[in-house]
Amino acid sequence: LRVGFYGFGAISRYIARVVLERGWEITGAVDISPRLIGRDIGFLLGIEKYGVKVTSSPDTLRGSDVVFHATGSWLDRVFDQLVTLARLRVDVVSTCETLAYPYYRYPEIAEKLDREAKSNNVTIVGAGINPGFVLDVLPVVVSASLSSIERVYAVRSLDASKRRKPFQHKVGIGMNPSEYVERLKRRELTGHVGYAESIYLIGRALGVSFTKVEEGQEPLVAEEHIIIGDVEIEKGLVKGIRGYGYGYVDGERIVTLELYAYAGAEEYEEIVVEGSGYTIKWRSTGTPGDIGTASVVVNLAETVHEHEPGLVTVVDLLPFRPRFKKL
Ligand SMILES: NC(=O)c1ccc[n+]([C@@H]2O[C@H](COP(=O)([O-])OP(=O)(O)OC[C@H]3O[C@@H](n4cnc5c(N)ncnc54)[C@H](OP(=O)(O)O)[C@@H]3O)[C@@H](O)[C@H]2O)c1
């Protein structure tokens, strides 16, 4: 494949390494950061010169089979970038969390983007490790071995000290708890974005229209001085977050998602699907989030062009259609 990058920050660089391992060609890399513009991507990846420099001009991405887009979490803020890519007639796999299920927070923007994608004959999909895999795709896949489902529960717990610096920053590591809560409110920091998106992705795959969806998150505070690798957190400062998403039908909670992302957390994912007759419990020893995100989007990129043009969600690409008992 010939692939381009819109945004060449931390996650794009993980993606680029996987792309090069596959033997794919990198056509171009676009970013606005003065720290990156003009620099050879090979040097930024810590390997030899590649012969492609980061530029501010998206036009350099024309002719790519797929562009990986990784600049931001809020669809309203990245909408123009995605339209630019659609008009360059390239398929897009984006790590923008709110694009994973855009119809919840941004229904009008989603419709506009779908029209742009269709009129330019391209496919646009939002994915990543979460949202886009562990708390939505994976529960749907686990549900596929049950004849009918009554309740879905999924939890992801990860050690934030092992994640890239932008991730540690967004989960508030080392900040004063009240300042962190204020910065979350002002959308200067995101925490995790995508609890509701994952809930709606599960609903879409399982054919459920939720009557209510709730989401929230709160900082977790270090109860003692923490030193893990190069991460040091004083007692009383933020060590990470706990967050949740709940999906209800007629007052009954049928989907529960939880995320723990803090320094020192045990790493695992657990998915419990209660079915009619039996329950399946699946548990992992954790999924490294950064290389996991890079792998998910690279593994999608090869097939994304096979799908109908338009805005699609990652669960639309799954072959399974598990169903709830009462629906
Ligand atoms: N779905 C998932 O599972 C998942 C997983 C990982 C990451 N993500 C999301 O993916 C996004 C990227 O993550 P990251 O860690 O790579 O962040 P990052 O290191 O901050 O990289 C983003 C890059 O995009 C650049 N940028 C910002 N606005 C731009 C624009 N208008 N045009 C061109 N470039 C622009 C930034 O430049 P400046 O630094 O100058 O702003 C930066 O170099 C984040 O929103 C993150 O939350 C999602």
The ligand as a MOL file (V3000), in Angstrom:
LIG
                    3D

  0  0  0     0  0            999 V3000
M  V30 BEGIN CTAB
M  V30 COUNTS 48 52 0 0 0
M  V30 BEGIN ATOM
M  V30 1 N -8.9360 5.7280 19.3250 0
M  V30 2 C -7.8490 5.4490 20.0100 0
M  V30 3 O -7.7180 4.3680 20.5830 0
M  V30 4 C -6.6990 6.4010 20.0730 0
M  V30 5 C -5.4450 5.9140 20.4260 0
M  V30 6 C -4.3770 6.8000 20.4320 0
M  V30 7 C -4.5500 8.1470 20.1440 0
M  V30 8 N -5.8060 8.5900 19.8370 0 CHG=1
M  V30 9 C -5.9980 10.0090 19.5200 0
M  V30 10 O -5.2240 10.3190 18.3590 0
M  V30 11 C -4.8370 11.6880 18.4200 0
M  V30 12 C -3.3320 11.8130 18.1920 0
M  V30 13 O -2.6460 11.2860 19.3150 0
M  V30 14 P -1.0920 11.5730 19.5570 0
M  V30 15 O -0.7300 10.9300 20.8150 0
M  V30 16 O -0.3450 11.2210 18.3080 0 CHG=-1
M  V30 17 O -1.0810 13.1540 19.7590 0
M  V30 18 P 0.1200 14.1580 19.4450 0
M  V30 19 O 1.4240 13.5080 19.7670 0
M  V30 20 O -0.2490 15.4400 20.0890 0
M  V30 21 O 0.0910 14.2950 17.8500 0
M  V30 22 C -0.8490 15.0480 17.1200 0
M  V30 23 C -0.0810 15.7970 16.0320 0
M  V30 24 O -1.0250 16.4200 15.1540 0
M  V30 25 C -0.6250 17.7880 14.9760 0
M  V30 26 N -1.7750 18.6010 14.5940 0
M  V30 27 C -2.6930 19.1920 15.4090 0
M  V30 28 N -3.5790 19.8790 14.6510 0
M  V30 29 C -3.2070 19.7080 13.3610 0
M  V30 30 C -3.7260 20.1950 12.1310 0
M  V30 31 N -4.7820 20.9970 12.0890 0
M  V30 32 N -3.0960 19.8490 10.9920 0
M  V30 33 C -1.9880 19.0600 11.0070 0
M  V30 34 N -1.4610 18.5690 12.1610 0
M  V30 35 C -2.0540 18.8830 13.3150 0
M  V30 36 C -0.0320 18.1710 16.3210 0
M  V30 37 O 0.7590 19.3540 16.2300 0
M  V30 38 P 0.9030 20.2670 17.5840 0
M  V30 39 O 1.6500 19.4200 18.5700 0
M  V30 40 O 1.6600 21.4750 17.1280 0
M  V30 41 O -0.5030 20.5730 18.0360 0
M  V30 42 C 0.7980 16.9380 16.6330 0
M  V30 43 O 2.0590 16.9600 16.0010 0
M  V30 44 C -5.2800 12.1960 19.8120 0
M  V30 45 O -6.4940 12.8970 19.6940 0
M  V30 46 C -5.4600 10.9290 20.5870 0
M  V30 47 O -6.3690 11.0890 21.6750 0
M  V30 48 C -6.8660 7.7470 19.7970 0
M  V30 END ATOM
M  V30 BEGIN BOND
M  V30 1 1 1 2
M  V30 2 2 2 3
M  V30 3 1 2 4
M  V30 4 1 4 5
M  V30 5 2 4 48
M  V30 6 2 5 6
M  V30 7 1 6 7
M  V30 8 2 7 8
M  V30 9 1 8 9
M  V30 10 1 8 48
M  V30 11 1 9 10
M  V30 12 1 9 46
M  V30 13 1 10 11
M  V30 14 1 11 12
M  V30 15 1 11 44
M  V30 16 1 12 13
M  V30 17 1 13 14
M  V30 18 2 14 15
M  V30 19 1 14 16
M  V30 20 1 14 17
M  V30 21 1 17 18
M  V30 22 2 18 19
M  V30 23 1 18 20
M  V30 24 1 18 21
M  V30 25 1 21 22
M  V30 26 1 22 23
M  V30 27 1 23 24
M  V30 28 1 23 42
M  V30 29 1 24 25
M  V30 30 1 25 26
M  V30 31 1 25 36
M  V30 32 1 26 27
M  V30 33 1 26 35
M  V30 34 2 27 28
M  V30 35 1 28 29
M  V30 36 1 29 30
M  V30 37 2 29 35
M  V30 38 1 30 31
M  V30 39 2 30 32
M  V30 40 1 32 33
M  V30 41 2 33 34
M  V30 42 1 34 35
M  V30 43 1 36 37
M  V30 44 1 36 42
M  V30 45 1 37 38
M  V30 46 2 38 39
M  V30 47 1 38 40
M  V30 48 1 38 41
M  V30 49 1 42 43
M  V30 50 1 44 45
M  V30 51 1 44 46
M  V30 52 1 46 47
M  V30 END BOND
M  V30 END CTAB
M  END
